[in-house]
């Protein structure tokens, strides 16, 4: 997912639901349908247009590792 810093929190839930449906997984423990997600974005660049950012989503805070690349 590119420009992840611009995505609103509700979209993470929609992505999780749709991937779980597509993969045919009916378990509550399968996050994003057991599909690996790579999320890239510059969190210091812009805020999302919507009022809620991905930081307020439990799908983000509980299941993603934050890595900062420095040049």
PAKOL-580825 format. One line per field, with one value per residue: x, y, z of N, C-alpha, C in turn; residue in one letter. Coordinates in steps of 0.02 Angstrom, whole numbers, plus 32768, in hexadecimal, padded with zeros to 4 digits. Example, Ala and Ser with C-alpha at 12.3 -4.5 7.8 and 13.67 -1.06 7.14 Angstrom:
2
n.X [8294:8282] $
n.Y [7EE4:7F90] $
n.Z [8186:8162] $
ca.X [8267:82AC] $
ca.Y [7F1F:7FCB] $
ca.Z [8186:8165] $
c.X [8294:8285] $
c.Y [7F5B:8002] $
c.Z [8186:818A] $
type [A:S] $
//
This chain:
71
n.X [802B:8028:8050:801B:800B:7FA8:7F31:7E8F:7E50:7DDF:7DE9:7E48:7E03:7DA5:7DFA:7E2E:7DB7:7D8F:7E00:7E02:7D89:7D9F:7E09:7DC7:7DC2:7D87:7DA6:7DB9:7E36:7E88:7EDC:7EC7:7EA8:7F10:7F6F:8007:8034:8081:80A3:80BF:80F4:8101:80FB:8111:80F2:8067:7FC2:7F34:7EA2:7E27:7DDF:7E10:7EA5:7F16:7F53:7EF3:7EB8:7EA4:7ECE:7F3E:7F98:7FA8:7FDB:8040:80EA:8150:81C8:824F:82A1:833D:83A2] $
n.Y [7FC6:8065:810C:8105:8155:81AF:816F:8153:8118:80C2:8083:8020:7FBE:7F9B:7F67:7EF9:7EAC:7E91:7E4C:7DDC:7DA3:7D8A:7D2D:7CC6:7CAA:7C87:7CA2:7CFF:7D22:7D33:7DAB:7E24:7DBF:7D65:7D94:7DDB:7E82:7F11:7FAE:8053:80F7:81A9:81E6:8264:82BA:82DB:82E6:8275:8296:827B:8279:8217:81BF:8139:8118:8111:8099:7FF3:7F8B:7FBD:7FE6:7F71:7F10:7F36:7F5B:7FE3:802E:8098:80E6:812A:81A3] $
n.Z [8000:7FCD:8000:8082:80F0:80D2:80D7:8119:81B8:81B1:8135:8145:818D:812C:80C9:810D:8122:809D:8065:80B9:8095:800A:8012:804C:80D4:8174:81F5:828B:82B0:8244:81FC:8180:8125:812D:80D5:80A4:80C6:8088:80BA:808C:80A9:80C9:8160:8191:8130:80FB:8142:814B:80E6:811F:81C5:821B:8234:8202:8277:82D9:82C6:82FB:82AD:8272:82DC:8327:82D0:8278:8259:8279:8216:81FF:817E:8165:8116] $
ca.X [8000:8051:8034:7FF2:7FFF:7F6E:7EF6:7E67:7E4C:7DA9:7DFE:7E6C:7DCF:7D89:7E2C:7E2F:7D7A:7D8F:7E33:7DEB:7D54:7DBF:7E31:7D9B:7DD5:7D50:7DC1:7DC1:7E7D:7EAB:7EDE:7ECE:7EA3:7F53:7F96:803B:8029:80B8:8087:80F4:80DC:8126:80CD:811F:80E1:8023:7F91:7EFD:7E6D:7DF4:7DF1:7E32:7EDE:7F20:7F6A:7EBA:7EA0:7EC6:7EEE:7F80:7FC3:7FB4:7FF3:8074:8128:8166:8210:8261:82DD:8363:83D6] $
ca.Y [8000:80A2:8148:80EC:818B:81D5:8144:815A:80DB:8096:805D:7FE4:7F8D:7F84:7F3C:7EBA:7E86:7E7A:7E19:7DA0:7D86:7D70:7CF3:7C92:7C9A:7C97:7CA7:7D43:7D2E:7D3D:7DF2:7E31:7D80:7D47:7DAF:7E09:7EC7:7F3F:7FF1:8084:813C:81DB:81FF:82AA:82E1:82F5:82C0:825F:82C6:8269:828C:81E1:81A3:80F2:8110:8102:8056:7FBC:7F62:7FDA:7FE6:7F2D:7EE0:7F50:7F72:8023:8031:80D8:80E5:8169:81A9] $
ca.Z [8000:7FC7:8021:80B9:8121:80BD:80DA:8156:81E0:819A:80FA:815D:819C:80EC:80A9:8134:8113:8057:805C:80DC:806A:7FCC:8022:8065:8119:81A0:8238:82A4:82BD:8204:81ED:8138:8101:812E:809D:80BA:80B0:808F:80BB:8085:80A8:80EF:8193:819F:80F4:80FC:8168:8120:80DE:8150:8209:8240:8210:8210:82BC:8304:82B4:831D:827A:8266:8317:8341:829F:824C:8279:825D:8206:81E3:8154:8169:80E2] $
c.X [802D:802B:8005:7FE1:7FC1:7F2D:7ED1:7E5E:7E18:7DBB:7E24:7E3A:7DB0:7DBA:7E30:7DF3:7D7C:7DC3:7E20:7DB6:7D73:7DE5:7E08:7DAA:7D9D:7D66:7DC8:7E0A:7EA6:7EA7:7EEE:7ECF:7EE4:7F7E:7FC9:802F:8069:809B:80C1:80D5:8107:80F6:80D9:810B:809C:7FF8:7F5A:7EC7:7E35:7E0D:7E18:7E6A:7EE6:7F39:7F31:7E9C:7EC8:7EE8:7F34:7FAD:7FD5:7FD8:8029:80B0:813F:81B2:821E:82A2:82FE:8399:840B] $
c.Y [803D:80DD:8135:8122:81B4:81AE:814E:8116:80AA:806B:801E:7FAC:7F70:7F56:7EF8:7E8F:7E69:7E44:7DD8:7D7C:7D67:7D30:7CB9:7C7C:7CB2:7C9C:7CF0:7D54:7D3B:7D87:7DFB:7DF0:7D5A:7D5A:7DE0:7E4F:7EEE:7F85:8024:80CA:8169:81FB:8247:82D7:8301:82C9:82A8:8295:82BA:8278:8255:81C3:815A:80E5:80FD:80BD:8021:7F8E:7F7C:7FCF:7FA0:7EFF:7EF9:7F67:7FB0:8022:8073:80D2:8129:8169:81D9] $
c.Z [8000:7FE6:805A:80EC:810F:80C3:811C:8178:81C7:815E:810E:816C:815D:80C8:80CB:8122:80CD:804B:807E:80B3:802B:7FDA:803E:80AB:8147:81E9:824C:82B1:827E:81F1:81A2:8110:80FD:80F2:80B9:809D:80BC:8087:80BB:8085:80D3:8121:81A6:8166:80FA:8129:8138:811D:8111:8196:822F:8216:8222:8257:82EB:82F5:82D9:82EB:826A:82A3:8330:8310:826F:8275:8254:8253:81E5:81BC:8157:8135:80FB] $
type [X:X:X:X:X:X:X:X:X:X:X:X:X:X:X:X:X:X:X:X:X:X:X:X:X:X:X:X:X:X:X:X:X:X:X:X:X:X:X:X:X:X:X:X:X:X:X:X:X:X:X:X:X:X:X:X:X:X:X:X:X:X:X:X:X:X:X:X:X:X:X] $
//
